[in-house]
Amino acid sequence: MDARGLFNQLFQTGKGLAKQGQSWGEKAVGVPKSGPERETMLAGMGKGALAAGALAMLFGTRTGRRATRSAVQIGSLAALGGLAYTAYQSWQSKNASAPPPGRPMSDLSDEEAQKRSLGLLKAMIAAAKADGHIDAFERQRIDQAIGKMGLGSEAAALFQEELRKPLNPAEIASAAESPEAAAEIYLMSRMVVDLDHPQERSYLEQLATALDLDDDLVQHLDQQAEQIRRD
């Protein structure tokens, strides 16, 4: 599965829809839960809807809208890596004993970039479901969307598995092979969660601990996230 390609398609699709003043999720809010009108809309999305769209733009779910908004605000996978790298360097400049950040996404080989992208994709899904509100009915709708979008079996299985498994910050953090990767995972997650929701804030704090991020570095990453949202 081309995790890096899926992520970048998600970012580009979100940006294109933002220019039109709407997202797929927002469009889907006002249509019936079933019937010809919904089927027509789904057909119009086309089979190039990408696996990430099954999560990020699904039928106007709260989960999907938040992930979509985050993708639009970040802009690209390379931009995410650059923002995390900048935050790390800023923090490192004030901490002489800090380890080097590791390589940003743009400097990775294709195999390495695919592995890191997969970790970020899982982090995004985990953060999007951190409020615990993806119930059985919503999971059923997600499964149906995955089937209708004509996604590959590997991508479909990934989304279904990640949406169903219990939240596990330690497992998400285990994908970070360097401080740079840890910063990327945190920043991606921070862009998706709602800090006003106690359960989501708790998840993010647990993730920061599992990633072994210094409190000051977390503040730098939080500032980056807030700046993205203001821009």
C-alpha positions as a printed Julia matrix, in Angstrom:
231×3 Matrix{Float64}:
   0.0    0.0    0.0
   1.33   3.43  -0.96
   0.85   5.18   2.39
   2.8    8.26   1.35
   0.77   8.62  -1.84
  -2.5    8.26   0.07
  -1.5   10.95   2.52
  -0.48  13.39  -0.18
  -3.69  12.72  -2.11
  -5.63  13.43   1.06
  -3.86  16.75   1.49
  -4.33  17.73  -2.15
  -7.97  16.67  -2.24
  -8.67  18.6    0.94
  -6.97  21.71  -0.42
  -8.95  21.53  -3.65
 -12.23  21.18  -1.83
 -11.33  24.01   0.53
 -10.94  26.31  -2.48
 -14.48  25.43  -3.45
 -15.62  26.4    0.02
 -16.72  22.91   1.03
 -15.5   19.41   1.87
 -17.02  16.09   1.01
 -18.0   15.67   4.61
 -19.82  18.99   4.68
 -21.56  18.18   1.41
 -22.75  14.87   2.81
 -24.27  16.3    5.98
 -27.46  17.46   4.27
 -28.22  14.36   2.2
 -30.25  11.31   3.26
 -28.58   8.4    5.01
 -29.66   6.15   2.14
 -31.38   6.3   -1.22
 -30.71   7.54  -4.76
 -29.48  11.01  -3.79
 -26.73   9.62  -1.58
 -25.84   6.97  -4.15
 -25.51   9.67  -6.8
 -23.19  11.68  -4.57
 -21.04   8.66  -3.8
 -20.84   7.78  -7.48
 -19.74  11.32  -8.24
 -16.76  10.96  -5.94
 -15.32   8.36  -8.29
 -13.06   5.45  -7.58
 -10.05   7.72  -7.25
 -11.37   8.69  -3.84
  -8.29   7.17  -2.14
  -8.22   5.08   1.0
  -7.56   8.06   3.23
 -10.84   9.56   2.08
 -12.71   6.66   3.61
 -11.69   8.02   6.97
 -11.18  11.7    6.38
 -14.21  12.62   4.3
 -16.73   9.98   5.24
 -20.37  11.06   5.1
 -19.86  14.12   7.24
 -18.93  12.23  10.41
 -17.32  14.29  13.15
 -14.26  12.05  12.89
 -13.97  12.65   9.18
 -14.48  16.4    9.3
 -11.72  16.88  11.87
  -9.22  14.79   9.94
 -10.12  16.61   6.71
  -9.71  20.03   8.32
  -6.29  19.03   9.64
  -5.16  17.87   6.21
  -6.25  21.14   4.64
  -4.46  23.18   7.28
  -1.18  21.28   7.05
  -1.03  21.28   3.26
   1.23  18.3    2.48
   3.15  15.47   4.06
   6.41  17.28   3.32
   5.02  20.39   5.02
   4.16  18.36   8.11
   7.73  17.07   8.26
   9.13  20.55   7.75
   7.01  22.03  10.53
   7.98  19.29  12.96
  11.65  19.68  11.99
  11.52  23.45  12.51
   9.93  23.03  15.93
  12.56  20.49  16.93
  15.43  22.68  15.77
  14.01  25.66  17.65
  13.8   23.6   20.82
  17.23  22.03  20.22
  18.88  25.44  19.92
  18.03  26.03  23.59
  18.99  22.52  24.72
  22.62  21.75  24.01
  22.31  18.16  25.22
  19.39  17.35  22.9
  20.04  14.6   20.34
  20.04  15.43  16.63
  16.53  15.34  15.21
  17.08  12.71  12.55
  16.1   13.13   8.92
  12.94  14.92   7.79
  10.52  13.22   5.43
  12.06  14.9    2.39
  15.44  13.22   3.02
  14.16   9.66   3.41
  14.43   6.88   0.87
  11.17   5.7   -0.66
  11.04   2.66   1.62
  11.75   4.75   4.71
   9.2    7.37   3.71
   6.55   4.7    3.2
   7.19   3.29   6.66
   7.01   6.7    8.32
   3.89   7.62   6.35
   2.17   4.46   7.53
   2.97   5.37  11.13
   1.54   8.86  10.6
  -1.58   7.45   8.96
  -2.18   5.24  11.97
  -1.53   8.19  14.27
  -4.12  10.29  12.43
  -6.75   7.54  12.7
  -6.02   7.03  16.4
  -6.26  10.76  17.14
  -9.5   11.06  15.17
 -11.16   8.38  17.28
  -9.68   9.49  20.61
 -13.01  10.83  21.85
 -14.42   7.29  21.76
 -17.48   8.35  19.72
 -17.1    6.02  16.74
 -19.97   3.72  17.62
 -21.1    0.52  15.92
 -23.39   2.4   13.53
 -20.66   4.77  12.41
 -18.25   1.86  11.94
 -20.84   0.19   9.71
 -21.08   3.34   7.59
 -17.3    3.46   7.32
 -17.19  -0.18   6.21
 -19.86   0.49   3.59
 -17.96   3.52   2.29
 -14.75   1.52   2.0
 -16.6   -1.05  -0.1
 -18.29   1.54  -2.34
 -15.09   3.47  -3.03
 -13.46   0.47  -4.66
 -10.37   0.56  -2.45
  -7.68  -2.09  -2.5
  -8.04  -4.89   0.02
  -4.83  -3.96   1.87
  -5.87  -0.34   2.39
  -9.42  -1.3    3.34
  -8.15  -3.82   5.88
  -5.82  -1.22   7.41
  -8.6    1.31   7.98
 -10.99  -1.29   9.35
  -8.36  -2.67  11.73
  -7.15   0.71  12.98
 -10.67   2.01  13.55
 -11.64  -1.06  15.56
  -8.61  -1.57  17.78
  -8.47   0.03  21.25
  -6.49   3.26  21.62
  -2.88   2.48  22.42
  -0.54   5.5   22.57
   2.47   3.25  23.12
   1.77   1.37  19.9
   1.43   4.59  17.92
   4.65   5.92  19.47
   6.55   2.73  18.56
   6.57   3.86  14.91
   8.91   6.76  15.78
  12.45   5.74  14.87
  13.92   9.19  15.6
  13.1   12.42  17.44
  12.02  13.9   14.1
   9.53  11.07  13.55
   8.25  11.45  17.12
   7.7   15.18  16.55
   5.8   14.44  13.31
   3.53  11.91  15.03
   2.76  14.32  17.83
   2.11  17.26  15.49
  -0.2   15.18  13.27
  -2.13  14.01  16.32
  -2.24  17.49  17.82
  -3.83  18.84  14.66
  -6.66  16.31  14.85
  -7.6   16.22  18.55
  -9.93  18.63  20.3
  -8.1   19.88  23.39
 -11.38  20.99  24.94
 -12.42  17.33  25.13
 -10.91  15.75  28.29
 -10.6   12.29  26.75
  -8.8   13.59  23.71
  -6.48  15.82  25.74
  -5.64  12.82  27.93
  -4.81  10.74  24.86
  -2.49  13.44  23.51
  -0.7   13.71  26.87
  -0.25   9.94  27.0
   1.08   9.99  23.45
   3.63  12.71  24.27
   4.83  10.6   27.2
   5.04   7.47  25.08
   7.03   9.41  22.45
   9.38  10.59  25.22
   8.97  14.23  24.2
  10.39  16.94  26.43
   7.74  19.28  27.82
   9.39  22.29  26.2
   9.47  20.52  22.82
   5.77  19.75  23.2
   5.17  23.47  23.72
   7.08  24.26  20.51
   4.98  21.72  18.6
   1.79  23.07  20.14
   2.78  26.55  18.98
   3.32  25.23  15.46
  -0.13  23.64  15.5
  -1.76  26.85  16.66
   0.07  28.84  14.0
  -1.17  26.46  11.29
  -4.73  26.87  12.49
  -4.46  30.66  12.45
  -3.03  30.8    8.9
